[in-house]
Amino acid sequence: MAHPLLKKVVRAGKEQGWLDSGERLVAAVSGGGDSVAMLLALEEIYPGPVLVAHLEHGMRATSSREDARFVAELCERKGLQSFFLSLSVPSMRKRGESLEEAGRRLRYEFLEEVLVKNDAAWIAVGHNSDDVVETMLINLLRGTGLPGLCGLPGKRGKIVRPLIYCSRSELRDYLAAMGQGWREDETNEDTRYFRNRIRNELVPFLSKNYAASITERLLSLRDNLLPLKIFSEGRGDLVSRLLRRNLPLALSAWDLGSLRKLGRFERAEVFRSDAARLGLGTLDQRKMIKLLDLVETGQGWTFQWEGTLEVRSGGGYAALVDRGVIDAESPAKMVLCGDSGSLRWGPGGIVWETNVSAFPAFSDFSALIPVSADPPLIEAAGQGKSLGTDSAVPWFYRKCWPTVLFGDKMSWTPFWGRKREPLDASCPCLRVTYCPDHYTGVA
């Protein structure tokens, strides 16, 4: 281990848990100095197979294709298995996404695909300590809490950052010592990008006019904050598990009354914990404050998290739902004809058959319905004809959730309610079951 930089990579590997695993590792190599230095360092210290993944993003025409060629030749020379993908990021942006956000999303989707197809354990990316400082400043300027002030984590799930303790200048020195060239991305100088303005304008200005060691001071601040961040995340995960409820069709749901009893800091950690568990984007400070404020108000509110995902409150719950699922219009009233059958109902299916056993009479999604002259009907819980049993159903379910009507005084709503009068077990019955497309339960 001749070069001192490798000691920092070893430190990162031990802390992040990948150094001695020996499993396949996917290295994201763009051809730039950071990722090329990471690849060389991994070759020296990592005991397992290293696979190389390169995404050509179609944003720099000829130069991006030359980057891909450079990485391909480097892998061929070193005998490394490699995977390449060419995309046009500008044409694949989602509504509201910046080019940077779209590029990052597509890059990680590609890296995850390479990891899964090759049964790899890790994805290594080339962020260095200067990237950490830049991220801290970006988050501070945009508004952030404790997690944002810590910048980039060394590890997030299967994604690891071997260069987290290495500066950009140290990486260039290492490449020079190894006699290895790299490709420069000309867009790194384009100050239309916010990160580039931080890197090329703000950090040099602060270093020149306020503190020559601004980078070291911010990294020291991060070191001091990380233990508190780890503690608060652990507490948030525990509280989230305690407050989580098993609502059907919800990605996650919490007891609203208990949420209100928490302090704002703890409440924010609950939301951050479940967002991390579900792989969602982190809310910026402005949006988090808005969500925390809404929790303290009454019920009936809606908060957009990202895309079609929303937090809605009602029935004593706050639930993270997909409005594309929960707001789907249910069919018109339908009749359950015959001794057996099945049909689609909104985000799920209804099955019914003649029952030979009266046990169990009811469960969350199944009920015995007495057979009468008039066949049972099914309609949306919010159509106002369900004899009052839909009163417990949160408002945001009432378009897509079924209620089964039988007779002129009885009804049953899956999950939310039972029929209003006791069942005569001697009567002929149908077993009616509702199967929602997904049911999370308590994790």
C-alpha positions as CSV (number, residue, x, y, z in Angstrom):
1,M,0.0,0.0,0.0
2,A,2.5,2.6,-1.3
3,H,0.3,5.7,-1.6
4,P,-1.0,7.4,1.5
5,L,-4.4,8.0,-0.2
6,L,-5.1,4.3,0.0
7,K,-5.2,4.4,3.8
8,K,-8.2,6.8,3.6
9,V,-9.9,4.4,1.2
10,V,-9.3,1.5,3.6
11,R,-10.7,3.6,6.4
12,A,-13.9,4.3,4.4
13,G,-14.1,0.6,3.4
14,K,-13.9,-0.6,7.0
15,E,-16.5,1.9,8.2
16,Q,-18.9,1.2,5.3
17,G,-18.6,-2.6,5.5
18,W,-17.5,-3.4,2.0
19,L,-13.7,-3.7,2.3
20,D,-13.5,-7.4,3.4
21,S,-16.7,-8.7,1.9
22,G,-15.2,-10.2,-1.2
23,E,-18.5,-10.0,-3.1
24,R,-19.0,-8.4,-6.5
25,L,-18.7,-4.6,-6.5
26,V,-20.0,-2.3,-9.2
27,A,-17.8,0.7,-9.7
28,A,-19.5,3.7,-11.4
29,V,-16.8,5.1,-13.7
30,S,-17.5,8.2,-15.8
31,G,-13.9,8.6,-17.0
32,G,-13.3,11.7,-14.8
33,G,-10.5,11.9,-12.3
34,D,-12.5,11.0,-9.2
35,S,-14.0,7.8,-10.6
36,V,-10.8,6.7,-12.4
37,A,-8.8,7.1,-9.1
38,M,-11.5,5.2,-7.3
39,L,-11.2,2.3,-9.8
40,L,-7.4,2.2,-9.4
41,A,-7.7,2.2,-5.6
42,L,-10.3,-0.5,-5.6
43,E,-8.0,-2.7,-7.8
44,E,-5.3,-2.4,-5.2
45,I,-7.3,-3.0,-2.0
46,Y,-10.5,-4.8,-2.8
47,P,-10.4,-8.6,-2.6
48,G,-13.4,-9.3,-4.7
49,P,-14.4,-8.9,-8.3
50,V,-14.8,-5.2,-9.5
51,L,-17.3,-4.6,-12.3
52,V,-17.3,-1.3,-14.2
53,A,-20.5,0.5,-15.2
54,H,-20.5,3.6,-17.4
55,L,-23.6,5.6,-18.5
56,E,-23.2,7.8,-21.6
57,H,-25.9,10.4,-21.0
58,G,-26.1,12.1,-24.4
59,M,-25.6,15.6,-23.1
60,R,-22.2,16.4,-24.5
61,A,-22.3,14.9,-28.0
62,T,-18.8,13.9,-29.1
63,S,-17.0,14.3,-25.8
64,S,-19.4,12.0,-23.9
65,R,-18.8,9.3,-26.5
66,E,-15.1,9.8,-26.1
67,D,-15.5,9.4,-22.4
68,A,-17.2,6.0,-23.0
69,R,-14.4,5.0,-25.3
70,F,-11.8,6.0,-22.7
71,V,-13.4,3.9,-20.1
72,A,-13.8,0.9,-22.4
73,E,-10.1,1.0,-23.3
74,L,-9.2,1.3,-19.6
75,C,-11.3,-1.8,-18.8
76,E,-9.9,-3.8,-21.7
77,R,-6.3,-3.0,-20.7
78,K,-7.0,-4.0,-17.1
79,G,-9.1,-7.1,-18.0
80,L,-12.2,-5.8,-16.1
81,Q,-15.8,-6.8,-17.0
82,S,-17.7,-3.7,-18.0
83,F,-21.2,-2.5,-18.8
84,F,-22.2,0.5,-20.9
85,L,-25.5,2.2,-21.6
86,S,-26.2,5.2,-23.8
87,L,-29.2,7.4,-23.1
88,S,-30.5,10.8,-24.0
89,V,-31.1,12.3,-20.6
90,P,-32.7,15.5,-21.8
91,S,-35.5,13.6,-23.6
92,M,-36.1,11.3,-20.6
93,R,-36.7,14.0,-18.0
94,K,-39.8,13.7,-15.9
95,R,-42.1,16.6,-15.3
96,G,-40.5,19.1,-12.9
97,E,-37.1,17.4,-13.1
98,S,-33.9,19.4,-13.8
99,L,-31.3,17.9,-16.1
100,E,-29.1,17.1,-13.0
101,E,-32.0,15.3,-11.3
102,A,-32.9,13.3,-14.4
103,G,-29.3,12.4,-14.9
104,R,-28.8,11.2,-11.3
105,R,-32.0,9.2,-11.4
106,L,-31.2,7.4,-14.7
107,R,-27.6,6.8,-13.5
108,Y,-28.7,5.1,-10.3
109,E,-31.4,3.1,-12.1
110,F,-28.6,1.8,-14.5
111,L,-26.2,1.0,-11.6
112,E,-29.0,-0.8,-9.8
113,E,-29.7,-2.9,-12.9
114,V,-26.1,-3.9,-13.3
115,L,-25.9,-4.8,-9.6
116,V,-29.0,-7.0,-9.8
117,K,-28.1,-8.8,-13.0
118,N,-24.7,-9.6,-11.7
119,D,-25.7,-10.6,-8.2
120,A,-23.4,-7.9,-6.9
121,A,-23.4,-6.6,-3.3
122,W,-22.2,-3.0,-3.7
123,I,-22.3,0.1,-5.9
124,A,-19.3,2.3,-5.5
125,V,-19.5,5.9,-6.6
126,G,-16.7,8.5,-6.7
127,H,-17.8,11.3,-4.5
128,N,-15.0,12.8,-2.5
129,S,-14.7,15.1,0.5
130,D,-15.0,18.3,-1.6
131,D,-18.3,16.9,-2.9
132,V,-19.4,16.5,0.7
133,V,-18.6,20.1,1.5
134,E,-20.3,21.4,-1.6
135,T,-23.4,19.4,-0.7
136,M,-23.4,20.8,2.8
137,L,-23.4,24.3,1.4
138,I,-26.0,23.5,-1.2
139,N,-28.3,22.1,1.5
140,L,-27.6,25.1,3.8
141,L,-28.5,27.6,1.1
142,R,-31.7,25.7,0.1
143,G,-32.8,25.2,3.7
144,T,-32.1,22.0,5.6
145,G,-32.0,20.2,8.9
146,L,-29.5,18.0,10.6
147,P,-29.3,15.3,7.9
148,G,-28.6,17.9,5.2
149,L,-25.9,19.6,7.2
150,C,-24.0,16.3,7.2
151,G,-23.7,16.4,3.5
152,L,-23.3,13.0,1.7
153,P,-23.4,9.8,3.7
154,G,-20.5,7.4,3.4
155,K,-23.1,4.6,2.8
156,R,-26.7,4.5,1.8
157,G,-28.0,1.0,1.4
158,K,-25.8,-0.8,-1.2
159,I,-24.3,2.5,-2.4
160,V,-20.9,3.2,-0.9
161,R,-18.4,6.1,-1.3
162,P,-14.8,4.8,-1.0
163,L,-13.4,8.4,-1.6
164,I,-15.4,10.1,1.2
165,Y,-12.2,11.1,3.1
166,C,-10.1,12.0,0.0
167,S,-9.9,15.5,-1.5
168,R,-10.1,16.2,-5.2
169,S,-6.4,17.4,-5.2
170,E,-5.3,14.2,-3.4
171,L,-7.0,12.1,-6.1
172,R,-5.2,14.0,-8.9
173,D,-1.9,13.5,-7.1
174,Y,-2.6,9.8,-6.8
175,L,-3.4,9.5,-10.5
176,A,-0.2,11.4,-11.4
177,A,1.8,9.1,-9.2
178,M,0.2,6.1,-10.9
179,G,0.8,7.5,-14.4
180,Q,-2.9,7.3,-15.1
181,G,-4.7,9.9,-17.2
182,W,-8.4,10.8,-17.0
183,R,-11.1,12.7,-18.9
184,E,-12.2,16.2,-18.0
185,D,-15.9,17.0,-18.1
186,E,-16.1,20.5,-19.6
187,T,-19.5,21.0,-18.0
188,N,-17.8,21.2,-14.6
189,E,-17.0,24.8,-15.5
190,D,-20.5,25.7,-16.5
191,T,-21.8,28.0,-13.8
192,R,-25.4,27.6,-15.0
193,Y,-25.4,24.5,-12.7
194,F,-25.9,25.3,-9.1
195,R,-23.2,22.9,-7.8
196,N,-20.7,24.3,-10.2
197,R,-21.3,27.8,-8.8
198,I,-20.7,26.5,-5.3
199,R,-17.6,24.7,-6.4
200,N,-16.0,27.4,-8.7
201,E,-17.3,30.6,-7.1
202,L,-18.6,30.3,-3.5
203,V,-16.0,27.9,-2.0
204,P,-13.0,29.9,-3.4
205,F,-14.6,33.2,-2.3
206,L,-15.1,31.9,1.3
207,S,-11.6,30.5,1.3
208,K,-10.0,33.7,0.1
209,N,-12.0,36.3,2.1
210,Y,-13.1,34.5,5.3
211,A,-11.4,31.3,6.1
212,A,-8.6,29.7,4.1
213,S,-9.4,26.3,5.8
214,I,-13.2,26.5,5.1
215,T,-13.3,23.0,3.7
216,E,-11.5,21.5,6.7
217,R,-13.8,23.4,9.1
218,L,-16.9,22.2,7.4
219,L,-15.7,18.6,7.4
220,S,-14.9,18.9,11.1
221,L,-18.5,20.2,11.7
222,R,-19.7,17.1,9.8
223,D,-17.7,14.8,12.0
224,N,-19.3,16.4,15.1
225,L,-22.8,16.2,13.7
226,L,-22.7,12.6,12.4
227,P,-23.1,10.9,15.8
228,L,-26.2,13.1,16.5
229,K,-27.6,12.3,13.1
230,I,-27.1,8.5,13.6
231,F,-28.8,8.7,17.0
232,S,-31.7,10.7,15.7
233,E,-32.2,8.4,12.7
234,G,-32.3,5.4,15.0
235,R,-34.8,7.0,17.3
236,G,-36.9,8.1,14.3
237,D,-36.9,4.5,12.9
238,L,-38.0,3.2,16.3
239,V,-40.8,5.7,16.7
240,S,-41.9,5.2,13.1
241,R,-42.3,1.5,13.7
242,L,-44.4,2.1,16.8
243,L,-46.7,4.6,15.0
244,R,-47.1,2.8,11.7
245,R,-50.5,1.3,10.9
246,N,-51.5,-1.3,8.4
247,L,-53.8,0.6,6.0
248,P,-54.5,-1.1,2.7
249,L,-53.3,0.6,-0.5
250,A,-51.1,2.9,1.6
251,L,-47.3,2.9,1.1
252,S,-47.1,3.9,4.8
253,A,-49.5,5.1,7.4
254,W,-49.2,6.5,10.9
255,D,-51.5,7.1,13.9
256,L,-52.3,10.8,13.6
257,G,-53.0,11.4,17.3
258,S,-49.7,10.0,18.3
259,L,-47.9,12.0,15.6
260,R,-49.3,15.2,17.1
261,K,-48.0,14.3,20.6
262,L,-44.4,14.1,19.3
263,G,-42.1,17.1,19.2
264,R,-41.5,18.6,15.8
265,F,-38.0,17.2,15.6
266,E,-39.1,13.7,16.4
267,R,-42.0,14.0,14.0
268,A,-39.7,15.0,11.2
269,E,-37.5,12.0,11.9
270,V,-40.5,9.7,11.6
271,F,-41.2,11.0,8.1
272,R,-37.5,10.9,7.1
273,S,-37.2,7.3,8.4
274,D,-40.1,6.1,6.3
275,A,-39.0,8.0,3.3
276,A,-35.6,6.3,3.5
277,R,-37.2,2.9,4.0
278,L,-39.3,3.5,0.8
279,G,-36.5,5.0,-1.2
280,L,-38.2,8.3,-1.6
281,G,-36.6,11.7,-2.1
282,T,-35.8,13.8,1.0
283,L,-38.0,16.8,1.6
284,D,-36.3,20.1,1.7
285,Q,-36.7,22.2,4.9
286,R,-39.5,24.3,3.5
287,K,-41.6,21.4,2.6
288,M,-40.9,19.5,5.8
289,I,-42.0,22.5,7.8
290,K,-45.2,22.6,5.8
291,L,-45.9,18.9,6.5
292,L,-45.2,19.3,10.2
293,D,-47.5,22.3,10.4
294,L,-50.3,20.3,8.7
295,V,-50.1,17.5,11.2
296,E,-50.9,20.0,13.9
297,T,-54.1,21.1,12.2
298,G,-57.4,19.2,11.8
299,Q,-58.0,16.3,9.4
300,G,-58.8,16.3,5.7
301,W,-55.6,17.9,4.4
302,T,-53.4,16.7,1.5
303,F,-49.6,17.2,1.1
304,Q,-47.7,16.4,-2.1
305,W,-44.5,14.5,-1.4
306,E,-43.2,13.8,-4.9
307,G,-44.8,12.9,-8.2
308,T,-48.2,11.3,-7.6
309,L,-47.3,10.5,-3.9
310,E,-49.2,12.4,-1.3
311,V,-49.7,12.3,2.5
312,R,-53.4,12.5,3.3
313,S,-55.1,12.7,6.7
314,G,-58.5,11.3,7.7
315,G,-60.1,8.7,10.0
316,G,-57.4,9.3,12.6
317,Y,-54.6,8.5,10.2
318,A,-51.9,10.2,8.1
319,A,-51.2,8.0,5.1
320,L,-48.8,8.1,2.3
321,V,-50.7,7.1,-0.8
322,D,-50.4,7.2,-4.6
323,R,-53.2,9.4,-5.9
324,G,-53.2,7.4,-9.2
325,V,-54.4,4.4,-7.2
326,I,-56.5,5.9,-4.4
327,D,-58.3,8.4,-6.7
328,A,-59.2,5.8,-9.4
329,E,-62.9,6.0,-10.2
330,S,-64.7,2.8,-9.1
331,P,-67.2,1.1,-11.4
332,A,-70.9,1.7,-11.2
333,K,-72.9,-0.4,-8.8
334,M,-72.5,-4.1,-9.6
335,V,-74.5,-7.2,-8.7
336,L,-72.8,-10.4,-7.4
337,C,-74.7,-12.9,-9.4
338,G,-74.7,-16.7,-9.1
339,D,-73.2,-19.1,-6.6
340,S,-69.7,-18.0,-7.5
341,G,-67.8,-15.4,-9.5
342,S,-65.2,-12.7,-9.6
343,L,-64.8,-9.1,-10.8
344,R,-62.4,-6.2,-10.8
345,W,-63.2,-3.4,-8.4
346,G,-60.9,-0.4,-8.5
347,P,-57.4,-1.3,-7.2
348,G,-58.4,-4.9,-6.4
349,G,-60.8,-7.8,-7.0
350,I,-63.9,-9.2,-5.5
351,V,-64.4,-13.0,-5.3
352,W,-67.6,-14.8,-4.1
353,E,-68.6,-18.4,-3.7
354,T,-71.2,-20.5,-1.9
355,N,-69.8,-21.2,1.6
356,V,-70.0,-24.5,3.4
357,S,-68.6,-23.2,6.7
358,A,-69.6,-20.4,8.9
359,F,-66.1,-19.9,10.3
360,P,-64.7,-17.3,10.3
361,A,-67.8,-15.1,9.8
362,F,-65.6,-12.0,9.3
363,S,-62.0,-11.1,8.8
364,D,-60.5,-7.9,7.4
365,F,-61.2,-8.8,3.8
366,S,-63.7,-11.6,4.0
367,A,-67.3,-12.0,5.2
368,L,-70.2,-14.4,5.1
369,I,-73.2,-12.8,3.4
370,P,-76.6,-14.4,3.8
371,V,-78.3,-15.4,0.5
372,S,-81.6,-13.8,0.0
373,A,-84.0,-13.2,-2.9
374,D,-82.1,-10.1,-3.9
375,P,-78.4,-10.7,-4.8
376,P,-75.8,-8.7,-3.0
377,L,-74.7,-5.4,-4.6
378,I,-71.3,-3.7,-4.5
379,E,-70.8,0.1,-4.7
380,A,-68.2,2.7,-3.7
381,A,-68.0,3.3,0.0
382,G,-68.6,7.0,-0.6
383,Q,-71.8,6.7,-2.6
384,G,-73.9,7.3,0.5
385,K,-76.0,4.1,0.3
386,S,-74.0,1.8,2.5
387,L,-76.2,2.1,5.6
388,G,-73.8,4.1,7.6
389,T,-71.0,1.5,7.8
390,D,-68.7,3.7,5.7
391,S,-68.5,6.3,8.4
392,A,-65.1,4.9,9.6
393,V,-63.6,4.9,6.1
394,P,-61.1,7.8,5.7
395,W,-62.4,10.2,3.0
396,F,-59.5,9.5,0.6
397,Y,-60.7,5.8,0.2
398,R,-64.2,6.6,-0.7
399,K,-63.8,6.6,-4.5
400,C,-62.0,3.3,-4.8
401,W,-63.1,1.3,-1.8
402,P,-66.1,-1.2,-2.0
403,T,-69.1,-1.7,0.2
404,V,-71.2,-4.8,-0.1
405,L,-75.0,-4.3,0.4
406,F,-77.3,-7.2,1.2
407,G,-80.9,-6.9,2.2
408,D,-82.3,-3.4,3.0
409,K,-80.6,-3.0,6.3
410,M,-77.3,-4.7,6.2
411,S,-73.9,-3.9,4.6
412,W,-70.2,-4.9,5.0
413,T,-67.2,-2.8,4.2
414,P,-63.9,-4.7,3.9
415,F,-61.3,-3.8,6.5
416,W,-63.4,-0.9,7.9
417,G,-66.6,-2.5,9.1
418,R,-68.8,-5.6,9.6
419,K,-72.5,-6.0,8.8
420,R,-74.7,-4.3,11.3
421,E,-76.8,-7.2,12.5
422,P,-75.7,-10.7,13.7
423,L,-75.5,-13.5,11.2
424,D,-77.9,-16.4,11.4
425,A,-75.4,-19.3,10.8
426,S,-78.2,-21.6,9.6
427,C,-78.9,-19.4,6.5
428,P,-77.3,-20.2,3.2
429,C,-74.3,-17.9,2.8
430,L,-71.9,-16.5,0.2
431,R,-68.2,-16.0,1.2
432,V,-67.3,-12.6,-0.2
433,T,-63.6,-11.6,-0.3
434,Y,-62.0,-8.4,-1.4
435,C,-58.3,-8.6,-2.5
436,P,-56.6,-5.2,-2.8
437,D,-53.7,-5.1,-5.3
438,H,-51.3,-4.5,-2.4
439,Y,-51.6,-4.6,1.3
440,T,-48.6,-3.4,3.2
441,G,-49.4,-4.4,6.8
442,V,-47.2,-3.2,9.6
443,A,-43.5,-3.5,8.7
